[in-house]
Amino acid sequence: MTTREIFKRNLKYYRKKKGLTQEQLAELVNCNPKYISGIESRNKFPSAETIDALASVLEISAAQLFEEEGSPRNMAAFDKEQFAEELVNGLHELIREDVLNFLEEKLGG
């Protein structure tokens, strides 16, 4: 994973953890919401001053925005929402198959 990918993934994680939308974060760091969107989804990369402002608003150190997954202070790269969605989808399919098998067994084909 590249430094930019780590940064944007961590920024998104800490923004969501703080309960902020991209628009709210942009307002707090005094920039355009499209700029935050560009950082999180494309290849825009902020200046050192903006990184410091983002970290300050998110109440973390700037270094935490660059930590890779699995570091002791930062499990930011673990996207809980994505994991939960994948888990629910997998369970949904298993339950569906079990119900269909049960109905077929009890009611016949």
N, C-alpha and C positions, 0 to 999 in steps of 0.2 A: 504494500500500500504506500502511495506517495505521501509526502508531507502535506500537500494540498488536500488530498483525500482525508487524511487523518484530521487536519484542521477543520475542514467543513463538516465532517461527521461529528466531531466533538462540539463544534459551535452549535449545531442543531440539537445535540443531546442536552447541552447545558441550557440552551434557550428554552427548550421544552420543560426541562426539570424546574426552571424558574417560573414556568407558566406563562411565558411571553410568546406572543405572535411575532412574526417577522416585522410587522408594522410597529408594534410596541417597542421592540428592541431598537429598530431604526430611530424611532423618536427619542429614545433614551440616550443614544449615542450621537444624535443629531446628524443623521444621514438619510438618504432616500431609501424607502422600503425595497425598491428594486435592487439596490446595492446589496442589501442583506440577502435577498433572494439569489442574486448573482453569485455571492460567496458560497451559499449552501448548495446551489444546484449547477453552477457552471464553473468556469475557471478564473473568476475574479479573485484577487488576493489582496487583502487590506494592507495598508501601511502599518508601520510599527505603532504609530499613534492611535490608529483605529483599533489595532489588536489590544492595546492597553485599555482603551475605552470600553471595548467589548468585555474584557476580563473584569474590569471594575464594576460594570453594570451587572454582570453575571455572578459577581462576588467569588471569583476564583483567581488563581494566578494565571498570568499569560502563558506560562509554561504548560499548564494543564490542557490548553487548547492544542498542544503539539504532542501529547503523550499517546503512544500507541496502545491498542487494545491489550488488556491484561495487566497493565501497570498497576502497582499497588494502590495509587490514589485515584485511578481513573478507569472505570469500567464503561466509559462513555461509548465505546465502539459497539457495545452490546446493545443492539436496538431491541428493546423490550416489546415495543408495539409490533414490530415485524415478527419477532419470535412468537408472540401470543397469537397473531393472525395465522401463522403457519401451523401452530399447534392446534388451534381451533379447527382449521380446515382439515387437517389430518384426522382429528378426532371425529369430525362430522362425517367424513368418508367411511371411517371404520364403523361408526354407529349405524350409518345408512346400510352398509353391507350386512351388519348383524341383524337389523330389523328386517331387511329383505329375506335373509336366510331363515329367520324365525317365522315370518309369514308364509314363506314357501313350505316350510316343514309342517306348520300347523294347518294351513289352508289348502295345501297342495298346489302344484304348478299350474 
